[in-house]
Amino acid sequence: MGKIGISGATGRLGGRVARLVGGTPRLLVRDASRAPEGADVAVADYADGDAVRKALEGVDTVLMVSAAETLGRVAQHRSFVDAAAAAGVEHLVYTSFAGASPDATFTLARDHWHTEQHIRDSGLAFTFLRDNLYADFLPFLVGDDGVIRGPAGDGRAAVVAQDDIADALVAVLREPAPHAGKTYEMTGPEALSLAEVAATVAEVTGKPVTFHHETLEEAYASRKQYSAPDWQVDAWVSTYTAIAAGELARVSDDVRALTGHPATSLRDLLQA
C-alpha cells in the first residue's frame, strides 16, 4: 500500500477513513490543532493550489472529499485536482453524488459532474463514489413541530449511512488499482419516501414525526426565514424535487461489493 493522503481529515467522513485505513496517512486539514496528535499533517486549503501540491508530495493515492457547498466549489475542486496531478499523485478517489450530471435536478449534483469531468481530463487514475443522501442527516430535516417539509411528493431516495461510505473508501484506498476508472453508487438497502422516513424516525425516537408535501411556492416561502443566498435555497429545494423526480431512487449493491457487509438501513442507523 503506497502513501495515502486524506482530505477533510478532521470531518466525520474523512476522520473515520483516517482512523481505519491503517499505516500513517497524510492528513490534509485547514486547522492543524484539530488533527490527531502525532499524525502526518499538512495544512492546505483546496483553493490554495501551491499548498495542496506541497501537501501531496510523496502521496500515491489521495481521497478528495468534496468541499463545503459554496458558489466557488467547482473552482476549488479544480485547483485541488490540478495540484494533485502536479504533485505526482497517481490515483484520486472522489466523493461525488448520486445522479451527477450537467442537468441534474439537484443543483449541487451538477457541481459534482463538472468536477468528475475535470478529474477525467487531468490524466489521473480515478475512482468515483457517488453518494446518495446521507441517512445520518435525515433527523435534522424534522422541524421543531415534528414535520419534514419539502416538494418531494411520493418520490424515493436510497439514503446511505456515512459509515458505510467510509468503509467503502477504506477498501478502495487500501488497494486502488482494481478500482481505477470505476464509478460506484453508494446507497442504502432500500429506497424510502419521506413519509416512510418520517414514520421510521417516529418509530425509533418515540416522537411524532410526519411528512408534509410542499408546492414549490410553499418550499421557497418557508425557507425565506433563513435569509440564505438564492443559490443555497435552490440547492435546499432541489434536494426534494430530485427525490420527486426519481433521481435518487436507484438501489445499488456497491456497498456490499466494496465492504463485504450489507448496507445499513435507516432504522438500524437510528437505533445505533
C-alpha positions in Angstrom: 0.0 0.0 0.0 1.5 3.3 -1.1 1.3 6.6 0.7 -2.3 7.7 1.2 -3.5 11.2 1.5 -6.8 12.1 3.1 -8.5 15.5 2.6 -11.2 16.7 5.0 -9.4 14.5 7.6 -11.0 16.3 10.6 -14.5 15.9 9.3 -16.8 13.0 10.1 -16.2 11.1 6.9 -12.6 11.9 6.3 -11.9 11.4 10.0 -13.3 7.9 10.1 -11.4 7.0 7.0 -8.2 8.3 8.6 -8.7 6.1 11.7 -9.5 3.0 9.8 -7.2 3.0 6.7 -4.1 1.9 8.5 -0.5 3.0 8.1 0.4 6.6 8.5 -1.8 8.6 6.0 -1.1 12.2 5.2 -3.9 14.2 6.7 -4.8 17.4 4.8 -6.5 19.9 7.1 -7.3 23.5 7.4 -6.7 23.7 11.1 -3.7 21.6 12.4 -4.9 22.0 16.0 -7.9 19.7 15.2 -5.8 16.9 13.9 -4.8 13.8 16.0 -1.6 14.3 17.9 1.4 12.7 16.2 -0.3 12.3 12.8 1.3 13.2 9.5 -0.5 16.5 9.0 -0.3 19.1 6.2 -2.3 22.3 6.2 -3.8 23.1 2.9 -7.0 24.8 1.7 -8.5 23.4 -1.6 -8.3 26.8 -3.2 -4.6 27.2 -2.4 -3.0 25.1 -5.2 0.6 25.6 -4.0 -0.2 24.4 -0.5 -2.1 21.4 -1.8 0.7 20.5 -4.2 3.3 20.6 -1.3 0.9 18.7 1.0 0.6 15.9 -1.6 4.2 15.4 -2.4 5.1 11.8 -1.9 1.4 10.7 -1.8 0.4 7.9 -4.2 -3.3 7.8 -3.6 -5.5 10.7 -2.3 -9.0 10.8 -1.1 -10.7 14.0 -2.2 -13.7 14.6 0.0 -15.9 17.2 -1.8 -15.5 20.7 -0.4 -18.2 22.6 1.5 -21.1 23.9 -0.5 -20.2 27.3 -1.9 -20.6 29.1 -5.2 -16.9 28.6 -5.9 -16.8 24.9 -5.1 -16.0 23.7 -8.6 -13.1 26.1 -8.9 -11.8 24.8 -5.6 -12.1 21.2 -6.8 -10.3 22.0 -10.0 -7.5 23.7 -8.0 -7.1 20.6 -5.8 -7.1 18.2 -8.8 -4.5 20.2 -10.7 -2.3 20.4 -7.6 -2.6 16.6 -7.1 -1.5 16.0 -10.7 1.4 18.4 -10.3 2.5 16.7 -7.1 2.7 13.3 -8.9 -0.3 11.7 -7.2 -1.2 8.5 -9.2 -4.8 7.8 -8.1 -7.5 10.2 -6.9 -10.6 8.9 -5.1 -13.5 11.4 -5.2 -16.7 11.5 -3.2 -19.3 12.5 -5.8 -23.1 12.5 -5.7 -25.8 10.2 -7.0 -27.1 11.1 -10.4 -24.3 13.6 -11.1 -24.9 15.2 -14.5 -24.9 18.6 -16.1 -28.7 18.8 -15.9 -29.4 17.1 -12.6 -32.4 18.3 -10.8 -30.4 18.7 -7.6 -28.3 21.8 -8.4 -25.2 20.7 -6.5 -25.1 17.4 -8.3 -24.1 19.5 -11.4 -21.0 20.7 -9.5 -20.0 17.0 -8.9 -20.4 16.3 -12.6 -18.1 19.2 -13.6 -15.6 18.0 -11.0 -15.7 14.4 -12.3 -15.1 15.7 -15.9 -12.1 17.7 -14.7 -10.7 14.7 -12.9 -11.1 12.6 -16.1 -9.3 15.3 -18.1 -6.4 15.5 -15.6 -4.9 12.2 -16.6 -5.0 10.9 -13.1 -6.3 7.4 -12.4 -9.6 7.9 -10.5 -12.4 6.3 -8.7 -15.7 8.0 -8.0 -18.1 7.1 -5.2 -21.4 8.7 -6.0 -23.1 9.0 -2.6 -26.9 9.2 -2.1 -28.3 11.5 0.5 -26.8 10.8 3.9 -29.2 8.9 6.1 -27.4 10.3 9.2 -28.8 13.8 8.3 -32.4 12.9 7.9 -33.4 13.5 11.5 -32.2 17.1 11.0 -34.9 17.6 8.4 -37.5 17.4 11.1 -38.7 20.8 12.1 -39.5 21.9 15.7 -43.1 21.0 15.1 -42.2 17.4 14.1 -42.8 17.9 10.4 -40.5 17.2 7.4 -41.4 19.7 4.7 -40.5 19.7 1.1 -41.7 19.2 -2.5 -40.7 15.5 -2.7 -44.2 14.0 -3.2 -44.1 10.2 -3.2 -40.6 10.1 -4.6 -38.0 7.9 -3.0 -34.3 8.1 -2.0 -31.9 5.3 -1.3 -30.3 7.1 1.6 -26.9 5.8 2.7 -25.1 5.7 6.1 -21.9 7.7 6.2 -20.0 4.9 8.0 -20.8 2.6 5.0 -19.3 5.1 2.7 -16.2 5.4 4.9 -15.8 1.6 4.9 -16.0 1.6 1.1 -13.5 4.4 0.8 -11.0 2.5 3.0 -11.3 -0.6 0.8 -10.6 1.5 -2.3 -7.7 3.4 -0.8 -6.0 0.3 0.5 -6.0 -1.3 -2.9 -6.8 1.3 -5.5 -5.7 -0.4 -8.7 -8.7 -2.7 -9.2 -11.0 0.3 -8.9 -9.3 2.6 -11.4 -11.8 4.2 -13.8 -14.8 2.9 -11.9 -17.8 4.7 -10.6 -19.7 3.2 -7.6 -23.2 4.1 -6.5 -23.3 4.3 -2.7 -26.9 3.6 -1.5 -28.7 2.1 1.4 -30.6 -1.2 1.1 -33.9 0.3 0.0 -35.4 3.5 -1.4 -37.7 5.3 1.0 -40.3 8.0 0.6 -40.1 10.9 3.0 -43.4 9.7 4.5 -41.6 6.4 5.3 -38.6 8.3 6.6 -40.8 10.2 8.9 -42.5 7.1 10.1 -39.2 5.4 10.8 -37.8 8.4 12.7 -41.0 8.5 14.8 -40.9 4.7 15.5 -37.3 4.8 16.7 -37.4 8.1 18.6 -40.9 7.7 20.0 -41.7 11.2 19.0 -44.5 12.1 16.4 -42.9 12.9 13.0 -44.8 13.4 9.7 -44.1 14.5 6.2 -45.8 17.4 4.5 -45.5 17.8 0.7 -45.0 21.4 -0.2 -45.6 23.1 -3.5 -42.5 24.9 -5.0 -44.0 28.2 -3.9 -44.5 26.9 -0.4 -41.0 25.5 -0.3 -39.3 28.8 -1.2 -41.6 30.8 1.1 -40.9 28.5 4.1 -37.2 28.9 3.7 -37.1 32.7 3.4 -36.7 33.0 7.1 -33.1 31.8 6.9 -32.0 34.7 4.7 -29.8 32.4 2.7 -28.4 33.3 -0.8 -30.6 32.3 -3.8 -28.2 29.5 -4.9 -28.3 27.9 -1.5 -32.1 28.0 -1.3 -32.2 26.5 -4.8 -30.0 23.7 -3.5 -32.2 23.0 -0.5 -35.4 22.9 -2.5 -33.9 20.9 -5.4 -32.9 18.2 -2.9 -36.6 17.5 -2.6 -37.5 17.9 -6.2 -34.7 15.5 -7.2 -36.4 12.9 -4.9 -39.8 13.7 -6.5 -38.2 13.2 -10.0 -36.9 9.8 -9.0 -33.3 10.7 -9.5 -32.2 9.3 -6.1 -34.3 6.1 -6.1 -31.8 3.7 -7.6 -30.7 1.0 -5.1 -27.2 -0.5 -5.7 -25.3 -3.4 -4.0 -22.0 -1.5 -4.3 -21.7 -1.0 -0.5 -21.7 -4.8 -0.1 -19.4 -5.3 -3.1 -16.7 -2.9 -1.7 -17.0 -3.6 2.1 -18.2 -7.2 2.3 -21.1 -6.2 4.6 -24.6 -5.2 3.7 -25.6 -1.5 3.6 -27.1 -0.2 6.8 -30.8 0.5 6.9 -32.2 3.8 8.2 -33.8 2.0 11.1 -30.6 0.3 12.1 -28.7 3.5 11.8 -31.1 5.4 14.0 -31.3 2.6 16.6 -27.5 2.5 16.8 
